């Protein structure tokens, strides 16, 4: 069997088009959604991510603004900025790009974001809403995983789902969303005994580990849907050979750039899975699309609540 490739870029494009239509209608009604992004200092990876988010806002018609305090900012000053954005009516979403510099108390900054504007879905209030199935804001990448399953018509209810990874950002919220969608869910981590055996139970296997190619064909039941959240830069030649030997396109990328992006799932899995997300082009594009969707959702939830 060769897996169906789940085209994340195409699905993300559909979601963005839907969001753009909603934004157009909201703008016509005089209520353009707005996103404020806080980017502290000059972390090159963070700058790339933020550029992508701001560009996506422009494309779907969401108002966006960037706040770029210096690396030396204190926790107190950052809390003042968050408080000011919490108060502003035209700002529906606040995103604090992580990581923050070491002198800043990241937890207290994230806690200070108004939960109604927490478009990353990291605030404990939104974590609680998710676990108790109340309306709230759901972290973007896990929400993207669910959109891929839904739009690819992969059944979730009653299925065995295994999530490898238990981070607050990806693993745990993905597991919670799968439980809420009536899957039977097992969460694995670095202390799991017999990881391949547990993973082989999965009809739906989600890998959110952060290590290239950990999930091999030994971990996968033939025909399973495999969602690969991992984004790992492979720079080591031996590692490259383990994952991509004989892949001419990857060889070309690796030779010219000195690295290539790999998921947590070994490419050999595509030969036995029923469906699989590629890396790049799978889950990655969904994260920004869901940020756009979350900003619209935040605007609707907040303004709806005000009208009650
Ligand atoms: P993380 O916080 O480092 O968590 C990794 C999880 O994997 C932990 O729970 C860890 O277990 C578990 N783990 C590590 N090695 C393992 C092993 N050998 N066997 C089983 N479990 C193992 O990472 P994260 O933030 O969740 O991110 C996971 C991956 O997703 C990364 O590659 C990241 O770049 C990617 N990501 C992608 C997107 C996207 O837009 N596509 C967004 C966010 C993250 P312990 O808890 O026991 O340590």
Boltz pocket constraint, residues with backbone or C-beta under 6 A from the ligand:
constraints:
  - pocket:
      binder: B
      contacts: [[A, 141], [A, 164], [A, 165], [A, 166], [A, 167], [A, 168], [A, 169], [A, 170], [A, 171], [A, 188], [A, 189], [A, 190], [A, 191], [A, 192], [A, 195], [A, 207], [A, 208], [A, 209], [A, 210], [A, 211], [A, 214], [A, 228], [A, 229], [A, 230], [A, 231], [A, 232], [A, 283], [A, 284], [A, 285], [A, 287]]
      max_distance: 6.0
